[in-house]
Amino acid sequence: MADSGTPTHQDEYPRTRASWFFSGVWLITSIPALILITAHVGFAGFASESGVSLLQATFMVAAIWALPANIVLIGAIAGGYSLVGAGIAVGLSSIRLMPMVAAFVPELRGPKTRKITLLLLSHFIAVTAWVIGMERLQHVPRDMRTAYFAGLGITLTLTNTLVVAIVYFLSADFPPMVFAALFFLTPMYFLTSLWGSARDKSIHVAMVSGLLLFPLIHWIAPAYDLLLTGVAGGAVTMVYVHLVNRSRAS
């Protein structure tokens, strides 16, 4: 698929900030963005089946944004968690975004970028926007990167909020298997895109160790499997990084 949102080095004239913004908007037609939209179709069905109202479902997409956190929140509501318990569950699921933000903000920052701008744009940093941004921002002039990413992030959020609202109304006409299949696309895309965008082998080590350890940890402690898998995979990765640094030093 041709993607006219991809910047080129053949621009004859300096581009305006609005032009870069709309280049970011056009990325809604990219493959990662379309996969995310299909996943939100599945999320709309999940929200409807779980008894979450239309207003609640759309607010969750716009305000929380990260799809796994929304799924965790609905699971917590369905499981009868307290407000504190639900908040802790969502917070733990979103900790993964902290290193992503720490790695992404330096790529986004320009010579005159204000902190408030970075703070506002950080709301849109989730896996899809992070992968697209890390791949394409290097081709965008540094002083135009915030405009470019704003176009991408705002469009992704508004589009998927609208998709959830529309599909929620039509959810009775969708077979549950269709929602499940569309839902499954997201984790598969996350795995492949994060693997391909990794800039260091330690990320591959973390992903492989997590995938291998999860079945065992789920069998031992199913209620805490994701949390413990993250801790265990992180520990394996830290050992790997330590051994690599030690070998280089010697």
C-alpha positions in Angstrom: 0.0 0.0 0.0 1.4 3.4 -1.0 1.7 5.7 2.0 1.9 9.3 1.0 2.3 10.2 4.7 5.9 9.0 4.6 8.2 12.0 4.3 10.8 12.1 1.5 14.0 13.9 0.9 12.8 15.3 -2.4 10.8 18.2 -1.1 11.7 21.3 -3.1 10.3 23.8 -0.7 10.2 23.9 3.1 7.0 22.4 4.4 4.8 24.1 6.9 3.9 22.8 10.4 0.3 22.2 9.1 1.7 20.1 6.2 3.6 17.9 8.6 0.5 17.6 10.8 -1.6 16.3 7.9 1.2 13.9 6.9 0.8 12.4 10.4 -3.0 12.3 9.9 -2.6 10.4 6.7 -0.8 7.6 8.6 -4.3 6.4 9.6 -4.2 4.5 6.3 -1.0 2.6 7.3 -1.1 -1.1 8.0 -0.4 -0.8 11.8 -3.2 1.8 12.1 -5.7 -0.4 10.3 -4.8 -3.4 12.4 -5.4 -1.3 15.5 -8.8 -0.2 14.2 -9.8 -3.9 13.6 -8.7 -4.6 17.2 -11.0 -1.9 18.5 -13.9 -3.4 16.5 -13.2 -6.5 18.7 -13.0 -4.3 21.8 -16.4 -2.7 21.1 -17.9 -6.2 21.0 -16.1 -7.2 24.2 -17.4 -4.0 26.0 -20.9 -4.6 24.8 -20.9 -8.2 25.9 -19.5 -7.2 29.3 -22.3 -4.7 30.0 -20.2 -1.6 29.7 -22.2 1.3 28.3 -21.5 3.1 25.0 -20.5 6.2 26.9 -18.2 4.3 29.2 -16.6 2.4 26.3 -15.9 5.5 24.2 -14.6 7.4 27.2 -12.2 4.6 28.0 -10.8 4.6 24.5 -10.3 8.4 24.4 -9.0 8.8 28.0 -7.0 5.7 28.7 -6.2 5.0 25.1 -3.9 1.9 25.5 -6.1 -1.0 24.4 -4.7 -3.6 26.9 -5.4 -1.3 29.8 -9.0 -0.9 28.6 -9.3 -4.7 28.5 -7.9 -5.0 32.0 -10.3 -2.4 33.3 -13.3 -4.2 31.8 -12.1 -7.4 33.2 -11.7 -5.8 36.6 -15.3 -4.4 36.4 -16.6 -7.8 35.4 -14.7 -9.5 38.2 -16.2 -7.2 40.8 -12.9 -5.4 41.8 -13.1 -2.4 44.0 -12.2 1.0 42.6 -8.7 0.8 44.1 -8.2 -2.7 42.9 -9.2 -1.8 39.3 -6.9 1.2 39.4 -4.0 -0.9 40.5 -4.7 -3.4 37.8 -4.8 -0.7 35.1 -1.7 1.0 36.5 0.3 -2.2 36.5 -0.7 -2.9 32.9 0.4 0.5 31.9 3.8 0.5 33.6 5.2 -1.0 30.3 4.6 2.4 28.7 7.0 4.3 31.0 10.2 3.1 29.2 8.5 3.5 25.9 7.8 7.2 26.7 11.3 7.6 28.1 12.8 6.4 24.8 10.3 8.2 22.6 10.3 11.7 24.0 14.0 12.4 23.1 13.1 11.5 19.5 10.2 13.9 19.6 11.8 16.8 21.3 13.0 19.7 19.1 15.2 22.7 19.9 12.3 24.8 21.0 9.8 22.2 22.1 7.9 23.2 25.3 7.5 20.7 28.1 3.8 21.1 28.1 3.7 20.0 24.5 5.6 16.8 25.2 3.4 16.2 28.2 0.2 16.4 26.1 1.6 14.3 23.3 2.8 11.6 25.7 -0.9 10.7 26.2 -0.9 9.3 22.7 2.2 7.1 23.1 1.0 3.5 23.0 2.4 0.5 21.1 1.1 1.4 17.6 2.0 5.1 17.7 5.3 4.3 19.3 6.3 1.8 16.6 5.2 4.1 13.7 6.9 7.1 15.4 10.2 5.3 16.0 10.3 4.2 12.4 9.3 7.5 10.7 10.4 10.4 13.0 14.0 10.0 11.9 12.9 11.2 8.5 11.1 14.3 9.9 12.8 17.6 10.6 13.3 17.8 14.4 11.4 21.1 14.7 8.4 19.5 12.9 8.2 16.2 14.8 5.7 17.3 17.4 3.3 18.5 14.7 3.8 15.2 12.8 3.2 13.0 15.8 0.2 15.1 16.9 -1.4 14.4 13.6 -0.8 10.7 14.1 -1.8 10.4 17.7 -4.9 12.6 17.6 -6.2 10.9 14.5 -5.6 7.4 15.9 -7.4 8.2 19.1 -10.4 10.0 17.5 -10.8 7.4 14.8 -10.8 4.4 17.1 -13.2 6.2 19.5 -15.6 6.7 16.6 -15.1 3.1 15.5 -16.0 1.8 19.0 -19.1 4.0 19.1 -20.3 2.8 15.7 -19.6 -0.9 16.2 -21.1 -0.8 19.7 -24.5 0.1 18.0 -24.1 -2.8 15.5 -22.6 -5.3 17.9 -25.8 -7.4 17.9 -25.3 -8.2 14.2 -21.7 -9.5 14.6 -21.0 -13.1 15.4 -18.9 -13.4 18.6 -16.2 -15.4 16.6 -15.7 -12.4 14.4 -15.0 -10.1 17.4 -12.6 -12.8 18.8 -10.7 -13.1 15.5 -10.3 -9.3 15.1 -9.3 -9.0 18.8 -6.5 -11.6 18.2 -4.9 -9.5 15.5 -3.6 -7.0 18.1 -1.3 -9.2 20.2 0.1 -10.8 17.0 0.8 -7.4 15.5 2.4 -6.1 18.8 4.7 -9.1 18.9 5.9 -8.8 15.3 6.1 -5.0 15.2 8.0 -4.7 18.5 10.4 -7.4 17.4 11.1 -5.7 14.1 11.5 -2.2 15.6 13.8 -3.4 18.4 17.1 -1.5 18.3 18.9 -3.8 20.8 19.1 -7.5 21.2 18.1 -7.2 24.9 14.6 -6.4 23.7 14.5 -9.7 21.8 15.8 -11.5 24.9 13.0 -9.9 27.0 10.3 -10.9 24.5 11.5 -14.5 24.1 12.0 -15.1 27.8 8.5 -13.7 28.5 6.9 -16.0 25.9 8.8 -19.0 27.2 8.1 -18.3 30.9 4.5 -17.4 30.7 3.0 -20.9 30.4 4.9 -22.1 33.5 4.1 -19.0 35.5 0.4 -19.1 34.5 0.3 -22.7 35.7 1.8 -21.8 39.0 0.1 -18.5 39.7 -2.7 -17.8 37.2 -4.0 -14.7 39.1 -0.6 -12.9 38.8 0.8 -14.5 35.6 1.3 -11.2 33.6 2.9 -9.4 36.5 5.2 -12.2 37.5 6.1 -12.9 33.8 7.1 -9.3 33.4 9.3 -9.4 36.5 10.9 -12.7 35.5 11.4 -11.7 31.9 12.9 -8.4 33.1 15.3 -10.2 35.5 16.5 -12.5 32.7 17.1 -9.5 30.4 19.0 -7.7 33.2 21.3 -10.8 33.6 21.8 -10.8 29.8 22.7 -7.1 29.7 25.1 -7.6 32.6 26.8 -10.5 31.0 27.1 -8.6 27.7 28.6 -5.5 29.4 31.0 -7.7 31.4 32.2 -9.5 28.2 32.8 -6.2 26.5 34.7 -4.8 29.4 37.0 -7.8 29.5 
